[in-house]
Amino acid sequence: MSAKIAVLPGDGIGPEIVGEAMKVLDCLRREFGVAVETEQALVGGVAYDAVGHPLPRETLQLAKAADAVLLGAVGGPKWEPLDYSVRPERALLGLRSELGLFANLRPAVLHSQLIAASTLKPEIIEGLDLLIVRELTGDVYFGKPRGIRTLENGERVGINTMVYNEREVRRIAKVAFELAGQRRCKLCSVDKANVLESTELWRQVVTEVGKDYPKVELTHMYVDNAAMQLVRAPKQFDVILTTNLFGDILSDCAAMLTGSIGMLPSASLNESGKGMYEPIHGSAPDIAGKNLANPLATILSLAMLFRYTLRDEATAVRIERAVEEALDAGVRTADIYSPGTHKVSTSQMGDQVVACLRSQAS
């Protein structure tokens, strides 16, 4: 029986990078007999332009019915003047909430071919392989009360509520401990427990869960120190577990350790393993439609889709190997280009990955 993937290209460079992932998927069907069906739908700003809402009912229904969701990117300056309730980014929050996607996995792996693309010294980042596990459905992004209000004296005040309950912390901690146990058995939980009661509870619950995983070494770190340590000595980390807000920030910081945010995929999972897969970068409206964007993060997100939702490790490894071979061939999009390599377009990079994938079948 075929697996069903809801494909949501979105805004900006989204259609371009998702298009290259679809080339990879088509090759997997033809060359390896992978049984996957896809159906596309509108999301984000383009959905608002078409029907007046960033997450149309038809799109949400498709996402719920599919085994997994592959997302491009949403948002852009065009839609920033809109009311907050209908901005493109609300589609992401809606999908996370409606699908119960509470566990966000963001690997930061330095491909050896790109060591020169990072702004850090090679000895600091060589061999980097860490995983950020970010809680995705709590914290200030979903807490209430929220909004902008006008006080009696006429002054405006913005309100967001940072809140976590024990169940939310416990379930994301279990995911992180399980993943750490499959890696190097080191878990660093990042919080701000010295000043934020919500993360004081976070630390207490993570410590309690850790007692069920005696083989995993648990440490705690305040988020400001964690940001510094990611730049100072990133290889000290194996798995980083953190909150929604802190994870949003730290994962982008970790992305630049690898040379480009255009290289980093992500997975957002619910309790049954269903997931939404997307690159962690944004819609990059400044280069949209110019065939310049790096599609590798989206292609690697497709690999994560096969690994975590479809439980097809062989196909995930094939995709990742094809990306490695493409980098070995010296092709680079502009964001990862360095002297001595060959600068290519979005579509050319996708073609190179497909060629490397096809060679595995011969």
C-alpha positions as CSV (number, residue, x, y, z in Angstrom):
1,M,0.0,0.0,0.0
2,S,1.3,3.4,-0.9
3,A,2.2,6.0,1.7
4,K,0.5,9.4,1.2
5,I,2.4,12.7,1.5
6,A,0.7,16.1,1.6
7,V,3.0,18.5,-0.3
8,L,2.7,22.2,0.8
9,P,5.2,24.3,-1.2
10,G,4.1,27.6,0.3
11,D,5.7,31.0,-0.4
12,G,8.9,32.5,-1.7
13,I,11.5,29.9,-2.5
14,G,9.2,27.1,-1.2
15,P,7.9,26.0,-4.6
16,E,11.5,25.9,-6.0
17,I,13.0,23.8,-3.2
18,V,10.0,21.5,-2.9
19,G,10.2,21.0,-6.7
20,E,13.7,19.6,-6.3
21,A,12.6,17.2,-3.5
22,M,9.8,16.0,-5.9
23,K,12.5,15.2,-8.5
24,V,14.2,13.0,-5.8
25,L,10.9,11.4,-5.0
26,D,10.1,10.6,-8.6
27,C,13.5,9.0,-9.0
28,L,12.9,6.8,-5.9
29,R,9.6,5.7,-7.5
30,R,11.2,4.8,-10.8
31,E,14.5,3.4,-9.8
32,F,13.7,1.8,-6.4
33,G,10.0,1.1,-6.6
34,V,9.2,3.3,-3.6
35,A,5.4,3.3,-3.2
36,V,4.5,6.9,-2.3
37,E,1.6,9.1,-3.5
38,T,1.7,12.9,-3.2
39,E,-1.0,15.6,-3.4
40,Q,-0.3,19.4,-3.3
41,A,-2.2,22.2,-1.6
42,L,-1.9,25.9,-0.8
43,V,-0.5,27.1,2.5
44,G,0.8,30.5,3.8
45,G,0.6,33.7,2.0
46,V,-0.4,32.2,-1.3
47,A,-3.3,30.5,0.4
48,Y,-4.3,33.8,1.9
49,D,-4.2,35.5,-1.5
50,A,-6.4,32.7,-3.0
51,V,-9.0,32.1,-0.3
52,G,-8.4,34.7,2.5
53,H,-6.8,32.3,5.0
54,P,-3.2,31.0,5.4
55,L,-4.4,27.5,6.3
56,P,-7.5,26.6,4.2
57,R,-9.8,23.9,5.4
58,E,-9.0,21.7,2.4
59,T,-5.3,22.0,3.2
60,L,-5.8,21.0,6.8
61,Q,-8.0,18.1,5.8
62,L,-5.3,16.9,3.4
63,A,-2.6,17.2,6.0
64,K,-4.7,15.2,8.5
65,A,-5.4,12.4,6.0
66,A,-1.8,12.0,4.8
67,D,0.8,9.9,6.5
68,A,3.3,12.8,6.4
69,V,3.5,16.4,5.3
70,L,6.4,18.0,3.3
71,L,6.5,21.7,3.7
72,G,8.5,24.4,1.8
73,A,8.4,27.8,3.5
74,V,5.8,30.5,4.4
75,G,5.7,34.2,4.8
76,G,7.3,37.3,3.3
77,P,7.1,41.1,3.5
78,K,4.0,41.2,1.3
79,W,1.9,39.8,4.1
80,E,3.4,41.5,7.1
81,P,0.8,44.3,7.2
82,L,-2.0,41.6,7.6
83,D,-3.7,41.1,11.0
84,Y,-1.7,38.7,13.1
85,S,-4.5,36.1,13.0
86,V,-4.1,35.7,9.2
87,R,-0.4,36.1,8.6
88,P,1.2,33.2,6.8
89,E,3.1,32.0,9.9
90,R,-0.2,31.2,11.6
91,A,-0.5,28.3,9.2
92,L,2.6,26.7,10.8
93,L,1.2,27.1,14.3
94,G,-2.2,25.8,13.1
95,L,-0.6,22.7,11.5
96,R,1.5,22.0,14.6
97,S,-1.5,22.4,16.9
98,E,-4.1,20.5,14.7
99,L,-1.7,17.6,14.0
100,G,-0.3,17.4,17.6
101,L,3.2,18.0,16.4
102,F,5.0,18.5,19.7
103,A,8.5,17.1,19.0
104,N,10.7,19.1,16.7
105,L,14.0,17.4,15.7
106,R,16.7,19.6,14.2
107,P,20.0,17.9,13.4
108,A,23.1,20.0,12.9
109,V,25.6,17.9,11.0
110,L,28.7,19.4,9.4
111,H,29.3,17.8,6.0
112,S,33.1,17.5,5.7
113,Q,33.0,19.0,2.2
114,L,31.6,22.2,3.6
115,I,34.0,22.9,6.4
116,A,35.3,25.9,4.7
117,A,31.8,27.4,4.4
118,S,31.5,27.9,8.1
119,T,32.7,31.1,9.8
120,L,34.2,29.0,12.6
121,K,37.6,27.5,12.7
122,P,37.8,24.0,11.3
123,E,39.1,22.5,14.5
124,I,36.0,23.8,16.4
125,I,33.5,22.3,14.0
126,E,35.1,19.3,12.3
127,G,33.0,16.2,13.0
128,L,30.1,18.2,14.4
129,D,26.9,16.0,14.8
130,L,24.3,17.3,17.2
131,L,20.6,17.1,17.5
132,I,18.3,19.7,18.9
133,V,15.0,18.4,20.3
134,R,12.6,21.4,20.6
135,E,9.2,21.3,22.2
136,L,6.8,22.7,19.7
137,T,3.2,23.2,21.0
138,G,3.7,25.0,24.3
139,D,5.6,28.1,25.6
140,V,4.9,31.7,24.6
141,Y,3.8,30.8,21.1
142,F,0.6,29.1,22.4
143,G,0.3,30.4,25.9
144,K,-2.7,32.6,26.9
145,P,-3.4,35.4,27.6
146,R,-1.7,37.0,24.7
147,G,-2.2,40.1,22.5
148,I,-1.8,43.8,22.3
149,R,-4.1,45.8,24.6
150,T,-4.6,49.4,25.5
151,L,-4.6,50.4,29.2
152,E,-6.9,52.9,30.8
153,N,-4.1,55.6,30.5
154,G,-4.0,54.9,26.7
155,E,-0.7,53.1,26.8
156,R,-0.4,50.0,24.7
157,V,1.0,46.8,26.2
158,G,2.0,43.5,24.5
159,I,1.3,40.3,26.4
160,N,2.6,36.8,25.8
161,T,2.4,34.0,28.4
162,M,5.2,31.5,28.9
163,V,3.6,28.4,30.2
164,Y,4.3,24.6,30.4
165,N,2.5,21.9,32.2
166,E,4.1,18.7,33.5
167,R,2.6,16.4,30.8
168,E,4.1,18.6,28.0
169,V,7.5,18.5,29.5
170,R,7.4,14.8,30.3
171,R,6.5,13.7,26.8
172,I,9.2,15.8,25.0
173,A,11.8,14.7,27.6
174,K,11.0,11.1,26.8
175,V,11.5,11.7,23.1
176,A,14.9,13.3,23.8
177,F,16.1,10.6,26.1
178,E,15.1,7.9,23.6
179,L,17.0,9.6,20.8
180,A,20.1,10.3,23.0
181,G,20.1,6.6,23.9
182,Q,20.4,5.8,20.2
183,R,23.3,8.2,19.8
184,R,26.1,9.0,22.2
185,C,24.0,8.9,25.4
186,K,24.5,12.5,26.3
187,L,21.6,14.9,26.9
188,C,21.8,18.6,27.8
189,S,18.5,20.2,28.8
190,V,18.5,23.9,28.2
191,D,16.3,26.3,30.3
192,K,16.4,29.5,32.3
193,A,15.4,28.0,35.6
194,N,17.1,30.7,37.6
195,V,14.6,33.4,36.6
196,L,11.6,31.6,34.9
197,E,9.3,29.4,36.9
198,S,8.0,27.7,33.8
199,T,11.5,26.4,33.1
200,E,12.1,25.7,36.8
201,L,9.3,23.1,36.4
202,W,10.9,22.1,33.1
203,R,14.2,21.2,34.9
204,Q,12.4,19.4,37.7
205,V,10.4,17.2,35.3
206,V,13.4,16.5,32.9
207,T,15.4,15.4,35.9
208,E,12.6,13.0,37.0
209,V,12.3,11.5,33.5
210,G,16.1,11.1,33.4
211,K,15.9,8.5,36.3
212,D,14.2,6.1,33.8
213,Y,17.3,6.4,31.5
214,P,20.3,5.6,33.6
215,K,22.6,5.1,30.6
216,V,22.0,8.6,29.3
217,E,24.2,11.3,30.9
218,L,21.9,14.3,31.8
219,T,23.2,17.8,32.2
220,H,21.5,21.2,32.5
221,M,22.5,24.5,31.1
222,Y,21.0,28.0,31.1
223,V,20.1,29.2,27.6
224,D,22.4,32.2,27.5
225,N,25.4,29.9,28.3
226,A,24.1,27.4,25.8
227,A,24.2,30.0,23.1
228,M,27.8,30.9,24.0
229,Q,28.8,27.2,24.2
230,L,27.4,26.4,20.8
231,V,29.8,28.9,19.3
232,R,32.7,28.2,21.6
233,A,32.7,24.4,21.7
234,P,29.7,22.9,19.9
235,K,31.1,19.3,19.8
236,Q,30.5,19.0,23.5
237,F,26.8,18.5,22.7
238,D,25.1,15.3,21.5
239,V,21.4,16.0,22.1
240,I,20.1,19.3,23.2
241,L,16.6,19.3,24.7
242,T,14.9,22.7,25.1
243,T,11.7,24.8,25.0
244,N,9.8,26.1,22.0
245,L,11.2,29.7,22.2
246,F,14.8,28.7,23.1
247,G,14.8,25.9,20.5
248,D,13.7,28.3,17.8
249,I,16.7,30.6,18.5
250,L,19.4,27.9,19.3
251,S,18.6,25.8,16.2
252,D,19.3,28.8,13.9
253,C,22.5,29.5,15.8
254,A,23.5,25.8,15.3
255,A,22.6,26.0,11.6
256,M,25.4,28.5,11.0
257,L,28.0,26.1,12.5
258,T,27.4,23.9,9.5
259,G,28.1,26.7,7.0
260,S,24.6,27.5,5.8
261,I,21.0,27.4,7.1
262,G,20.3,26.0,3.7
263,M,21.7,22.7,4.7
264,L,19.5,21.9,7.7
265,P,16.3,19.8,7.7
266,S,13.8,19.3,10.4
267,A,11.1,16.9,11.5
268,S,8.0,17.7,13.7
269,L,6.4,14.6,15.1
270,N,3.2,13.7,17.0
271,E,2.8,10.9,19.5
272,S,2.0,8.3,16.7
273,G,5.1,9.3,14.6
274,K,3.2,11.2,12.0
275,G,5.3,14.2,11.0
276,M,5.7,17.4,9.1
277,Y,9.1,17.8,7.4
278,E,10.6,21.1,6.4
279,P,13.9,23.0,6.0
280,I,14.5,25.3,8.9
281,H,15.2,28.3,6.7
282,G,12.5,30.8,5.7
283,S,10.9,31.8,2.4
284,A,13.9,34.0,1.3
285,P,11.7,36.4,-0.8
286,D,14.8,38.3,-2.0
287,I,15.9,35.3,-4.1
288,A,12.5,33.8,-4.8
289,G,12.0,32.8,-8.4
290,K,15.7,33.3,-9.3
291,N,16.7,29.6,-9.2
292,L,19.3,30.4,-6.5
293,A,18.1,28.7,-3.4
294,N,19.8,25.7,-1.8
295,P,17.3,22.7,-2.0
296,L,19.5,20.3,0.1
297,A,17.8,21.1,3.4
298,T,14.4,20.2,1.8
299,I,15.8,17.0,0.2
300,L,17.3,16.0,3.6
301,S,14.0,16.7,5.2
302,L,12.5,14.1,2.8
303,A,15.1,11.7,4.1
304,M,13.9,12.4,7.6
305,L,10.4,11.7,6.4
306,F,11.3,8.2,5.3
307,R,13.3,7.6,8.5
308,Y,10.9,8.8,11.2
309,T,7.4,8.4,9.7
310,L,7.6,5.8,7.0
311,R,10.2,3.8,8.9
312,D,12.2,3.2,5.7
313,E,15.8,3.6,6.8
314,A,17.2,2.2,3.5
315,T,15.5,5.0,1.5
316,A,16.6,7.6,4.0
317,V,20.2,6.5,3.7
318,R,20.0,6.5,-0.1
319,I,18.9,10.1,-0.1
320,E,21.6,11.2,2.3
321,R,24.3,9.3,0.4
322,A,23.2,11.0,-2.8
323,V,23.5,14.4,-1.1
324,E,27.0,13.5,0.1
325,E,28.0,12.3,-3.4
326,A,26.6,15.6,-4.9
327,L,28.8,17.6,-2.5
328,D,31.8,15.3,-3.4
329,A,31.3,16.2,-7.0
330,G,32.0,19.8,-6.1
331,V,28.7,21.4,-7.0
332,R,27.5,24.3,-4.7
333,T,24.7,26.7,-4.6
334,A,25.7,30.3,-3.8
335,D,25.2,29.9,0.0
336,I,27.8,27.2,0.3
337,Y,30.1,28.1,-2.6
338,S,33.8,28.5,-2.0
339,P,36.7,28.9,-4.4
340,G,37.6,25.8,-6.2
341,T,34.0,24.5,-6.3
342,H,31.4,24.9,-9.1
343,K,28.5,27.3,-8.4
344,V,25.1,25.9,-9.6
345,S,21.5,26.8,-9.5
346,T,18.7,25.3,-7.5
347,S,17.6,23.0,-10.3
348,Q,21.1,22.0,-11.2
349,M,21.8,21.0,-7.6
350,G,18.6,18.9,-7.6
351,D,19.6,17.3,-10.9
352,Q,23.0,16.4,-9.4
353,V,21.4,14.7,-6.4
354,V,19.0,12.8,-8.7
355,A,22.0,11.7,-10.9
356,C,23.8,10.4,-7.8
357,L,20.7,8.7,-6.6
358,R,20.2,7.0,-9.9
359,S,23.8,5.7,-9.9
360,Q,23.0,3.8,-6.8
361,A,20.4,1.8,-8.7
362,S,22.8,0.8,-11.5
